[in-house]
């Protein structure tokens, strides 16, 4: 697919292709799992790997966050990018303040289509947004008919609702700043101010993009961002794409710069796309300047924005969301090209989808490789045992009954040795489980709760000083020590298994490979990112916010949610490693037990003349041939799955890496031109 044909496809179409590929690959994985089960190659560890791969393929979410001050055209941008097919505005977009509270657009099939609204009064309580999402009764629910554009638009209009409160209440809710009144809402004749009626809105909507795994986050204004810790601690840092929107008519205002410096710039190097969009370029289409002069103006503004925010100029792209929406509705290709929205869509696909595809591709490829290797090891073990049985029976040809009794006695002796090995293995398993439970205990939620309770108690009723940032960072030092302790436990488990496997191989003839080491220190890097991304909250510049005990409690709660996800991931990694490390032992125990039974029955039937030796040898040789055929099928099926992993790259022609992120914006802007009759 060349650049022209890529540009002709909307972001919606290409994301839909990506979602279809994930769903199709998930079905192929399910078929592969079924085949492994029919061949007796699906042990508990392999089943766990397959389940995780299927979940990754099916549940991969991509969050695109739109961040801007009021009146920058953010809602119109969402309309132009995602909802133009409705032929009208869906997200509220008009002059002045429209979206008054943070809005998540998503799809959860367990809920009916509708809008869930969390009352603003919940800000006066310490619970986080994640906690409130577990309490459905706390939300107001508005139903919508997804088939009706009017019904959808009317339901979404609810997010614009406001209430009047006095200044003291506005202060408690985080909408009034005595130290800096420049951004405070206006006071009416009765001394009241307008504040959003809702703290947060979740729009559950069966849009094709949302059903394919996209989550759209609309965050309005500095006040909404700064007063809601969960936005800055969890949602924005973990978004795969953050689109920071400025207005051509305003440039970079003081509040724009504050949003960038306090909430976005520290995450610009995180994994994901961080893009600055200069909106409303149609304001330059005044009919008095030439297209070349207008293009030069846009180039100059992009350069000035980049210099002000400290980013490369090619990280700033200029568009007109309003003209893009109008052009899509009216099918005006000339106006659509002039709006530059197609170039923005291409950048989103080439970088955002490219990065997500690479991450998912590598995870799935690594998982498939592990599953194939485990299955090959099991087939190899079966083939080795089968070969030994063929040799054993072959040695009986032309021999008398005493030779057969000798083999029967050897089988009995080996069975006794096997029983001795089982007792040793049970002791090993008990020791491993003790160590594993110790690590799980350290990685449990109680550890984080205890650490953050101490931090929260230190904040309560105190004036924020430089010492609190130090105390905050000490919390992460303590948590990293927990990870280090669990790494030491994992290392001890690995050494114990390696030594035991070597002993079992020597004493009892097992064919066990020493398990690989597990790396839990990777999660210490996640802790470092969380610490670096949030230490500014505990600086003296935030002292006023911490005068509200509710804010400090919400901040600590939001950080706790993020930390729990890291510790849960570390615990899950350790659990999968433990299952994978011990799975070969379980498999070989099971295979050996069956082997003894089959060998004993065969010898007994031969002695009773119930089984022809030559015929039995022929059957075993056919079984060996069948195992080799299964091994070939395993290779072919896994290679076919790997080929499917490449399909999305060829279908979408996704560009990945630094070149896409750096070159695409610059190339897109080189093509931006106003319409001829502007």
N, C-alpha and C positions, 0 to 999 in steps of 0.2 A: 504494500500500500504506500503510494507516494505521499508527499506532504500535502498536495492539493486534495487528494481523496480523503486523507485524514481530516483535513480542515472541513470538508463537506459533511462529515459526521458530527453530530452534536455530542457533547459530553455525556448526555443521557444515554444515547445509543451505544457508545463505547463502554460505558460503565455497565450497561445491561448485558453486553456481550461478556464482560468480565464475570458478572454474576452468574450467567448461564454456564460459563466454563466451570466455575466453582461447583455449581449444582451437578453438572454432568460428571465431573471428576469424583465427587462424593459418591455418585451411583456406581462408578467403576470401582471405587475402593470397596464398596459393599459387596460387589460381585467377586472381587479378589478375596475378600474375607470368607465368603461362602465357599469358594473353591478350596482355600486353605483348610477349612473345617472338614470338607468331604475327604480330603487327603490325610486327615489326622495331623495337620501341621499347625494347629491353632492352640497354643498353650496360653496361660493366663497373661504372661508378659506381652506376647504378640497381640493378643486381644486388646490389651490396654493401649498398645501403640496404635493399632488400627482405629480404636475408638477416638483417640486424641487427634489422629490425622483427619478422620471424618468430621470431627467437631471443628477443627481449624478450617477445613475447606468450606463447611456449611455456614459457620457462624462468624467468619471474618468480617469485622466491622470497620468502616472507614468514616471517621468523623471529620467533617469540614466545618470549621468555625468561622463565622463572619463577625469581625470586631470593628466597631466604629463609634464615634460620638454621634449624637443626634443629627439628623438632617444631612447625612452623607450619602444617602441613596442605598443603604445596606439592604433593606427589604426589597427594593426594586431590583437589586442585583440578584437576590435569591429568586425572585419571580422570573427574571430574564434567563437565568441559567437552568432552572428546573421546572418551572410551571407555565411556560409560554403556551404549551399545548392546550391549556384550558381556554385560550382566547380572551383572557382578561386577567386582571390582577387577582392573586390569591392571598399573598401576604399583604397586610395593610401597608400602603405606601402613599403618603400625601405630605403636604408641606407641614413643617414643624415636627413635633415628637409623635411618633406612631407606635412602634413596638416599645412598650414601657417596661417589660420584664424579660429576663432571659428566656428563650424559647428553644426547646428541643423538638425537632421533627424526626420521627422515627416510626418504625412499624413493629408491633408486637402482636402476633396472632392470638395471644391469650386474652387480649382486650378488644372490645368493639371499637370501630373508628370513632374518634371524638377528641375533645380537648380537655385535659386535666389541669386544673388551676389551683395553685397553692396560695392561700391567703397571705398577704404581706405581714400580718400580725405574727406569723410563726417566726419572723426574724427576732422577736423578743425572747425566744427560747433558744437553748444551746444546741438542739439537735441539728445535724447536717442535712443537706438535701437528700443524701443517700438514705439516711434514717427515715425521713419523711416519705420517701418512695415506698417504704415498707409498710406505710400506714394509709391505705387507700381511702379510708373514711375521712381523712383530713383534707382531701382535695374536693373541689367543686368539679362536677363532670358535665360537659356539654356535648351532646350527641351531634353527629354530622352525617350527611349522606354523601359518600365519596363520589357518587355518580353525578352530583349536582354541583357545578362550579359556584352557584349562588349560596348553597348550603355550606360549602367549605369556606367561602369567603366570609360569610356571616359568623360562623363559629370562630374563625381566626380573628375576627374583629374584637373579640372579647379580650385579647391580650393588650388592647390599647386603653382599657378602663382605668380610671383613677378614682381616688377618694380624697376628701379634704380632711386635714388634720391640723392641730395646732403645732407651733414650732417645737415644743417639748417632745411631742410624739414623733415629729419628723426627725428630731435628733436621735431619739431612741431607735428609730427604724433605719438610721444611717443616711438620711437624706438632707441633713442640715449640719453645716460645718461652721462653728463660731469663729474659728481661726482664719478661714478663707471663705468669704461670703460670695465670691465671684460666680460660683457654680450652684449656689443655692436656688431653689425654685422661688418664683415671685410670690409675694405675700398679698392676698386680696384685702378688700376693705374691712372684712371681718377679722383680719389677723390670721387667717388660715392659709395653708399652702396645699397644693396638689401633689400627691405622691402616687406611685403605681398601686393599684388595688391588689395586684398579684405579685408574689415573690418569684414564682417560677411557673412555666407552662410546658406541658408535654403534649405535643400534638401527635396522636396515633393515627396514621394516615396510610392507606394501602397504595401509595404511589409506587410505580415499578422500581424506581431507584431505591426507595426506602426498603422495599421488600427484598431487594438484592443485597442489603447490608449497609447502605449509607445512613449516616446520622448527620443532620444539619443542625448546627448550633448558632443561634442568633443572639448576640450579646449587646444590649443597648447601653451605651454611655459609660462614662467614667464612674459615676456614682454606683451604677448597678454592678460594675465589675469590682470596684474597690470594697464594697460593703458585703460581698458574697465570697467568702474565702474558698468555697468549693470550686468556683470558677477558676480562680488563679492557682489553686493547689492541684486540682485533679483534671478538670475538663479541658482547659486551654493547653496546659503542658502536654497532655496525652493525645491531643487532636492530631490527626495525620496531616491536616492542612489547616493553616490559619490565614485567612484573607483579611488584611487590615486595610480598611477603606478610608480614603481621604477625599475631600471635595476639591475639584478644580477651582471653585469659587473661593474656598477658604484657605487652601494650602495646608501647611502644618500649623495648626493652632497650638496654644499652650496646653490645652487638655488633650489634644491628639498626641503631643510629645510626651505628656505624662503617662498616657496609656501605654505608649510604646516602651518608654524607659522602665516603668514599674512592672509591667505585666507581660510584655512580649519580647523585648530585645534579649532578655536573658535566656530565652528558649529558641533563639534564631538558629543555633547550631544543633538543636535536637533533631532526632530522626523524624523527618517529615518535611513538608513544604511550608515555607513562610514567605508569603507574597504580599507586597504593598500595591494596592490598586488605587490609582488616581481616577476618580469617577467624575462624570458630568463634563467630559471634554466637548460635548455639543454646545456648551456655553461659549466656546471660541468660534463657533460657526456663525459669524456675524454678517457674512456676505460682503464685508468691506476689505477683508484680507484674502490673499491668494491661498490655495491649498498648501503651497510650499511654506508660506509664512506661518500658517497655522501648525503645520507639522514641526516647524522650528520652535514655535512656542511650546508645543507639547514636549519636545525634546528638552527644552530648557527647564520646564517645570519638573520633569522627571529627574533631571540632574540636580535641581535645587532640593527636591524632596529627599533624594538619596543622600545628599551632603548633610542635610539637617538631621536625618535619622541614622547616619553612619552606616549605610549599606551601599553595595555597588549599584550603579545606575540601572544595570540590566535586571535588578530585582524589583524595579518599579515599572508597572505596566499601566497605561492610560486607556480607559474605555468610557463608553456611555451606556449605562445599564438601561436607562429609560428608552433610548433610541433602539437598543437591541431588542427590548421587549416589544416595542411598537413594530419593528421590522419583522420579527418572527410572527406576530399576529397577522400582519398584512402581507406576509411573504414578499417583503421588499429586499431583494438580495443586495442592491446597491447600498441601502441604508444599513443593512446588516454588516457588510464589509467595513463601512465607515465607523461603526460602533466598536469594532475590534473585539467583540465578544467571542467570535470564533477562535481568535488567537488565544484568548484567556482559557477557553475550553481545551484547546490543544495542550497548553502548558499544564493544566490540571491532569490531563490524561498522561502526557509523556513523563511527568515527574511523579505526581501522586500515585496513579495506577502503576507506574513503572516501579516505584519503590515498594508498594504493597505486594506487587507480583513477585519481586525478587525475594522479599522476606518469606512469603508463603511458599514460593518455589523451593527455596533452600530448605525450609523446614520439612516440606513434604518429601523432597528428594532424599534428605538425610534419614527420615523415618522409613521410607521404602527400602533404602539400602540396608538399614538395620533389620527390618523384617525379612528381607531376602536372605541375609547372612544367617539369621537364626534358623530359618527353614532349611537352608543348605546344610548347616551343621547337623540338624536333626536327621536329614536324609542321609548324610554321610555316616552318622552313627548307626542308623538302621542298616545301611549297606555293609558296613564293617561287620556287624553282628551276623548278618545274613551270610556273608562270605565265610565267616568262621563256622557257621552251622553246616554250610555246604562242604567245607573241608573236613569237618568232624564226621559227617555221614559218609563222605567219600572214603574215609579211612576204614570204614566198616565193610566195604565191598570185599567179598571173598573171605571174611573173617568169621570165627566161630562165636558161640554165645558168650564165652569168657571175655572177649573183646567188648561185647556190648555191655556186659555187666561192669567192666572197667570204666566205660564212659559214663554209665549211670552213676557209679560211685563218684566219679569226678564231678558230675553235675551236682550231686548232693553236697560234696565238699565245697564247691563254689557257691552253692546256695547258702551254706552255713556262713561262709566268709561274707557273703552279701548281707545276711542278717546282722553280722557284727558291724558292717559298715553303716547300716541304717541307724544303729544306736549312736554311732559317732556323729552321723549327720544330724540326728535329733538334738544332740548336745550343741552342735554348731549353730543350728537354727535358733535354739533358745538364747544363746549368747548374742547372736545377731539381732534378734527381736528386742532384747533388752537395750542394746545400743541404739537401735532405731527409735524405740519409744522415748528414749532420753532426748534424742535430737528433735523429735516431734514435739515434745513438751517444751523445749526451749524455743521452738519456732511457733508456738501457739499464740493465740490472741492475747492471752493473759500477760505475756512478756511485754508486748507493746502497750497494753493498757496500764501496766504498772509504771513504765517509763514516762508515758505521757500524762498520767495522773500527777506525777511529781512535777512535771513541767507546768501543768495547768495550775497546780497549787501555788507554784512560785509566782505565777502571773496574777493571781487573784488579789485585788485590792492594792496592787503595788504600782509605783510610778516606773514606767519603762525606762531602763537605762542600758548602756552598752553591755552591762553584765548579763542581760537576758539573752542577747545573741550568743554569748559564750555558753550560757546554760543550754540554749537550744542546740548548739553544735555538740555539746557534751552528750546529749541524748543520742545523737547519731553515732558517736564514738562507742557508746555502750551497746547500741544495737549491732554495730559492725563486729564487736567482740562476740556477740551471740552467734553471728554467722561464722566467725572464725572458729568458735568452739564446736559448732556443728560440722564444719569442714574437718576438724581434727577427729571427730567421731566417725565421719564417713571414711577418712583415710585409715582409721583403725579397722573398720569393717572390711575395707578392701584388702588390707594386709592379711586379716584373719581368713578371708575367703581364699586368697591366693595360696596361703600356706596350707589350708585344709584341702584345697583342690589338688595341690601337688602331692600331699600325703595320700589322698584317696586314689589318685592315679597310680602311685607307686605300690600301695598295699593291696588295692582291690581291682586294679585294672580299668579304672574309669578313664574317660578321654575328655577331661575338663580343661578349658582354657582359663587362665587367670582373668578375672573381670577387669574392665577398664576403670580408671579413676573417675570420680564425679567432681565437677567443678562448681562449688557453691559460692566461690569468691566473686563470680560474675554478678551476684546480687548485691555485693558491697558497692559496685559501681552504680547500681540503681539507687542505693541509699545516698551516695555522694551527690547524685543529680537532684534528688529531692531536697537534700540539705542546701545545696548551692542555690536551687531555684526558689527557696522559701526563707532563707535567712534574713532577707530584706524586710520581711514582715516584723521582725523583732528588733529593728533599728529604732533609734530615737525619733526618726521622722514619722513613725507610726504611733507615737506615744498617745496622741489624742484618741485614736481608735481603741486603744487598750483601756481607756477610761471606761469603756463599756464592757462589763463582764460577759455579756452575751456574745460580743464579737470575739473575744479571746477564746471563749468556750467553743464557738463555731469553728474558729481557726484550728484549734487543737483537734477537734473532731474530724475536720477535713483531712488534716495531716495523718491522723490515725487510719482513715480509710485507705489512703495511699500506701502507708506502711504495711497494712494488713495484706494488701494485694501482693507486695514484694515477698513477705514471709510465706504467704500461701503458695506462691510460685516456687520458692525455695523448697518448701515441704513437698510439693508435688514432684519436683525434680528428683529429690532424694528418694521418694517412694517409688517412682518409675525405675530409677537406677537399681534399687534394691530388688525389685521384681525381676528386672532384666538380668542382674548379676546372678541370681539364684535359679532362674528358669532352667538353664542347661542341666543343673543338678537334679531338679525335679523331673525333667524329661528323661534323663538317663536312668534314674531310679525306676520310673514307670516302664521304660523300655526293657530294662534288665529283668524286672519282675515277670513281664510277659515272655521274655526270652527263655527264662528258666522253665516256665510252665510248658511252652511249646517244645523245648528240647526234651523234657522229661516224657511228655506224652508221645513224642515221635519214637523215642527209644523203646518205650513200653509197647507200643503198637507193633513195632518191628519184631520185638521178641515174641509177641503173640501171633505173629504172621498175619496181623490185620492190615499191614501196610507194606506195600512193595517198596524196597529201598531205592531201586532205580527210578520208580515213578515219583517217589518223594523228592529225590534229587532234581528231577526234571521240574517239579513244581517250584522248588526253591530257586532254581536258575531262572524260571519265568518271573518269579517275584523280584529277583535282582534286576532283570531287564525292565520290569515295570517301574521300579524305583528310579532307574536311570531315565526312563521316559518322563516320570513326574518331575525329576530335576530339570530336564529340558523344558518342560511346560512352565515350571517356576521361573526359569530364566526368561522365557518368551513373554509370559504375562507381566512380569515386573518391568521388562523393557518396554512393553506396550503402555504401561502406566507412566513410565518416564517420558515416553513420546507424547503422551497427553499433557504432561506438564509444560511441554514446549509449545503447545498449540496456541495458547492465548498470546504469546509473544508474537507469533507469526500472524495471528488474526488481527490483532490491534496494532502491530508494528510498534510496540512500546519501546521508547527510548529510556534508558536508565543511566544513573550515574551523574557526575558533576556536569557533563557536557549538556545534558538536557536541561538541568536547572539553570545553567548559566547562559546558554545560547538561545533557548527558546524565547525568553522574554524579549531579548534584543531583536531577534528575527521577527517576532510578532509586531513590534512597534515600528519596524522599518516599513511594514505594509499598511499602517494606519493612515487613512486618507478621509477627509470629510466628503460627503456626497457632493456631486457636481452642482446641485442647486442650493447648497447651503447658504 
